[in-house]
C-alpha cells in the first residue's frame, strides 16, 4: 500500500462562515484528505437549529462536543450531547440537531469517508444571508450525500421548543 502523507490544516487559515455566535470553520475537505474525511467546526447560539432531518447514504457522521449542549436526533431518539461527549451517527440513520434555549454549542463534525462538502456549507451561509434560496439545498442533495426526510420524533422535539428556537438555515417546511 502506498504511504500517504500527513495532512496539516492550520486553524488560522480555515475559512470562516457566519457571524458569532453562529459560525462554521471549514477545516478539511475530502480533496485535502484524499477522500478519507471532511472536518468542520460549528458554533451555534442558544436556541438555534442546524439542518432538518437527513441522512447520508455513504458516510457516518461523528459529533464531538467541544463545549455546550446539543440535542441530536439519532434515528428515532433524541440524545442530549454535552461537552466532551462523542456521538457517531451511522450511514442511513436520520439525524438533525439544535441547541436548547439556555445554552449554545461548539461542535467538531467529521464525515468519513469524506466527500467535498465545503460548498454545501457555503450554500448554507448564503441562504442564511438571504443570498440563496433554501430550495438550492434540495437541488444539491445527491452531490453532498444528503437525503432530507420528515421525522415525527424531531417534529415533536421542535414543537416542545416552539417559540424558543431560531432557525439558523431556513429550509422549506420548517
The 8 nearest C-alpha neighbors of each residue, nearest first, counted from 0:
[[1, 2, 3, 4, 33, 35, 5, 34],
 [2, 0, 3, 4, 33, 5, 35, 32],
 [1, 3, 0, 4, 5, 33, 6, 32],
 [4, 2, 1, 5, 33, 0, 6, 32],
 [3, 5, 6, 2, 32, 7, 33, 1],
 [4, 6, 7, 3, 32, 2, 8, 31],
 [7, 5, 4, 8, 32, 31, 27, 3],
 [8, 6, 9, 5, 27, 31, 10, 32],
 [7, 9, 10, 6, 26, 27, 12, 13],
 [10, 8, 12, 11, 7, 13, 26, 27],
 [11, 9, 13, 12, 8, 26, 24, 14],
 [10, 12, 9, 13, 14, 8, 15, 26],
 [11, 13, 10, 9, 14, 8, 26, 15],
 [14, 12, 10, 26, 25, 11, 24, 15],
 [13, 15, 25, 24, 12, 16, 26, 23],
 [16, 14, 24, 23, 13, 25, 17, 22],
 [15, 17, 23, 22, 124, 24, 14, 18],
 [18, 16, 22, 21, 124, 23, 15, 19],
 [17, 19, 21, 22, 20, 16, 15, 23],
 [20, 18, 21, 22, 17, 44, 42, 43],
 [19, 21, 44, 43, 18, 22, 42, 103],
 [22, 20, 43, 19, 42, 18, 44, 17],
 [23, 21, 17, 42, 16, 18, 41, 19],
 [22, 24, 41, 16, 40, 15, 25, 42],
 [23, 25, 15, 40, 39, 14, 26, 13],
 [26, 24, 39, 14, 13, 27, 23, 15],
 [25, 27, 39, 13, 38, 24, 8, 28],
 [28, 26, 38, 37, 31, 25, 8, 29],
 [27, 29, 37, 115, 30, 31, 38, 117],
 [28, 30, 34, 115, 113, 114, 32, 37],
 [29, 31, 28, 33, 32, 34, 115, 114],
 [30, 32, 29, 28, 33, 27, 6, 34],
 [33, 31, 29, 34, 35, 30, 36, 6],
 [32, 34, 30, 35, 29, 31, 36, 113],
 [35, 33, 29, 113, 32, 36, 30, 112],
 [34, 36, 112, 113, 32, 33, 111, 29],
 [113, 37, 35, 111, 112, 110, 29, 34],
 [36, 38, 28, 113, 29, 27, 110, 109],
 [37, 39, 109, 27, 26, 108, 28, 36],
 [40, 38, 25, 26, 108, 24, 107, 41],
 [39, 41, 107, 24, 23, 106, 108, 25],
 [42, 40, 23, 106, 22, 105, 24, 39],
 [41, 43, 105, 22, 21, 104, 20, 106],
 [44, 42, 21, 104, 103, 20, 47, 41],
 [43, 45, 103, 20, 21, 47, 46, 104],
 [44, 46, 103, 102, 100, 98, 47, 101],
 [45, 47, 100, 164, 99, 98, 165, 163],
 [46, 48, 165, 98, 164, 97, 45, 166],
 [49, 47, 97, 166, 167, 96, 98, 50],
 [48, 50, 97, 96, 167, 51, 95, 47],
 [51, 49, 95, 52, 48, 168, 96, 170],
 [50, 52, 95, 53, 49, 147, 170, 173],
 [53, 51, 95, 94, 148, 147, 93, 149],
 [52, 54, 147, 93, 146, 148, 94, 145],
 [55, 53, 93, 91, 146, 92, 145, 94],
 [54, 56, 145, 144, 90, 91, 57, 58],
 [57, 55, 91, 90, 58, 144, 54, 145],
 [58, 56, 55, 90, 144, 59, 112, 91],
 [59, 57, 90, 111, 112, 55, 110, 56],
 [58, 60, 89, 90, 88, 110, 111, 61],
 [61, 59, 110, 88, 109, 87, 58, 89],
 [60, 62, 87, 109, 108, 86, 88, 110],
 [63, 61, 108, 86, 85, 107, 87, 64],
 [62, 64, 85, 107, 106, 84, 65, 86],
 [65, 63, 106, 82, 83, 66, 84, 81],
 [64, 66, 105, 82, 106, 83, 63, 107],
 [67, 65, 82, 105, 64, 104, 68, 81],
 [66, 68, 104, 82, 103, 81, 105, 102],
 [67, 69, 81, 104, 80, 103, 98, 102],
 [70, 68, 98, 80, 97, 79, 71, 104],
 [69, 71, 79, 97, 96, 78, 98, 80],
 [72, 70, 96, 78, 77, 95, 69, 73],
 [71, 73, 77, 94, 95, 76, 96, 74],
 [74, 72, 94, 76, 75, 71, 77, 93],
 [73, 75, 93, 92, 76, 94, 72, 77],
 [76, 74, 73, 152, 72, 77, 93, 150],
 [75, 77, 73, 74, 72, 78, 152, 71],
 [76, 78, 72, 71, 73, 70, 79, 75],
 [77, 79, 71, 70, 80, 72, 76, 73],
 [78, 80, 70, 69, 71, 81, 77, 68],
 [79, 81, 69, 68, 84, 78, 70, 64],
 [82, 80, 68, 84, 67, 64, 83, 79],
 [81, 83, 66, 64, 65, 67, 84, 68],
 [82, 84, 64, 65, 81, 85, 63, 66],
 [85, 83, 81, 64, 82, 80, 63, 86],
 [86, 84, 63, 62, 64, 83, 87, 61],
 [87, 85, 62, 61, 88, 63, 84, 80],
 [86, 88, 61, 60, 89, 62, 85, 59],
 [87, 89, 60, 59, 61, 92, 86, 73],
 [90, 88, 59, 92, 87, 91, 60, 58],
 [89, 91, 59, 58, 55, 56, 92, 57],
 [90, 92, 54, 56, 55, 93, 89, 57],
 [93, 91, 74, 54, 90, 89, 94, 88],
 [94, 92, 54, 74, 53, 52, 73, 91],
 [93, 95, 72, 73, 52, 53, 74, 54],
 [96, 94, 52, 72, 51, 71, 50, 53],
 [97, 95, 71, 49, 70, 72, 48, 69],
 [96, 98, 48, 49, 70, 47, 69, 71],
 [97, 99, 69, 46, 47, 103, 45, 70],
 [98, 100, 46, 101, 102, 45, 97, 70],
 [101, 99, 46, 45, 102, 163, 98, 164],
 [100, 102, 99, 45, 46, 103, 98, 68],
 [103, 101, 45, 99, 100, 67, 68, 98],
 [102, 104, 45, 44, 43, 67, 98, 68],
 [103, 105, 67, 68, 43, 42, 66, 106],
 [104, 106, 42, 66, 65, 41, 64, 67],
 [107, 105, 64, 41, 65, 40, 63, 104],
 [106, 108, 40, 63, 62, 39, 64, 41],
 [109, 107, 62, 39, 61, 38, 40, 106],
 [110, 108, 38, 61, 37, 60, 111, 39],
 [111, 109, 60, 36, 113, 37, 59, 112],
 [112, 110, 36, 113, 58, 35, 59, 109],
 [111, 113, 35, 36, 58, 110, 34, 114],
 [112, 114, 36, 111, 37, 29, 34, 35],
 [113, 115, 29, 116, 34, 37, 112, 143],
 [114, 116, 29, 28, 117, 30, 113, 37],
 [117, 115, 119, 118, 114, 143, 28, 120],
 [116, 118, 120, 119, 115, 121, 28, 25],
 [119, 117, 121, 116, 120, 122, 115, 123],
 [120, 118, 122, 116, 117, 121, 123, 143],
 [121, 119, 123, 117, 122, 118, 124, 116],
 [120, 122, 118, 124, 123, 119, 117, 125],
 [121, 123, 125, 119, 120, 124, 118, 126],
 [124, 122, 120, 126, 121, 125, 127, 168],
 [123, 125, 127, 121, 122, 126, 120, 17],
 [126, 124, 130, 122, 128, 131, 127, 123],
 [127, 125, 131, 129, 123, 128, 124, 130],
 [126, 128, 124, 168, 125, 129, 123, 167],
 [129, 127, 125, 126, 130, 124, 131, 17],
 [130, 128, 126, 127, 131, 125, 132, 124],
 [129, 131, 125, 128, 126, 132, 127, 124],
 [132, 130, 126, 125, 129, 133, 135, 122],
 [131, 133, 134, 135, 126, 130, 129, 136],
 [134, 132, 170, 135, 136, 126, 171, 169],
 [133, 135, 137, 136, 132, 138, 171, 170],
 [136, 134, 138, 133, 137, 132, 139, 131],
 [137, 135, 139, 134, 138, 133, 140, 122],
 [136, 138, 140, 134, 135, 139, 133, 147],
 [137, 139, 135, 136, 140, 134, 141, 142],
 [140, 138, 136, 142, 137, 141, 143, 135],
 [141, 139, 145, 137, 143, 142, 138, 144],
 [142, 140, 144, 143, 139, 145, 146, 138],
 [141, 143, 139, 140, 144, 145, 138, 116],
 [142, 144, 140, 141, 145, 116, 139, 119],
 [145, 143, 141, 55, 142, 140, 56, 146],
 [146, 144, 140, 55, 143, 54, 53, 141],
 [145, 147, 53, 54, 140, 55, 148, 144],
 [148, 146, 53, 52, 145, 54, 51, 149],
 [149, 147, 53, 52, 150, 146, 93, 54],
 [148, 150, 52, 151, 147, 154, 53, 153],
 [151, 149, 153, 152, 154, 148, 52, 93],
 [150, 152, 154, 153, 155, 149, 75, 156],
 [151, 153, 155, 154, 150, 75, 156, 76],
 [154, 152, 156, 155, 150, 151, 157, 72],
 [153, 155, 151, 157, 156, 152, 158, 150],
 [156, 154, 158, 152, 153, 157, 159, 151],
 [157, 155, 153, 159, 154, 158, 152, 160],
 [156, 158, 160, 154, 159, 155, 161, 153],
 [157, 159, 161, 155, 160, 156, 154, 153],
 [160, 158, 156, 157, 161, 155, 154, 162],
 [159, 161, 157, 158, 163, 162, 164, 156],
 [162, 160, 158, 163, 159, 157, 164, 156],
 [161, 163, 164, 160, 165, 158, 159, 157],
 [162, 164, 160, 161, 46, 100, 165, 99],
 [165, 163, 46, 47, 162, 161, 160, 166],
 [166, 164, 47, 46, 167, 48, 163, 162],
 [165, 167, 48, 168, 169, 47, 164, 49],
 [168, 166, 48, 47, 165, 49, 169, 127],
 [167, 169, 127, 166, 170, 123, 126, 50],
 [170, 168, 166, 167, 133, 171, 173, 127],
 [169, 171, 133, 173, 168, 172, 51, 134],
 [172, 170, 173, 133, 169, 134, 137, 132],
 [171, 173, 170, 169, 51, 149, 133, 134],
 [172, 171, 170, 169, 51, 166, 154, 157]]
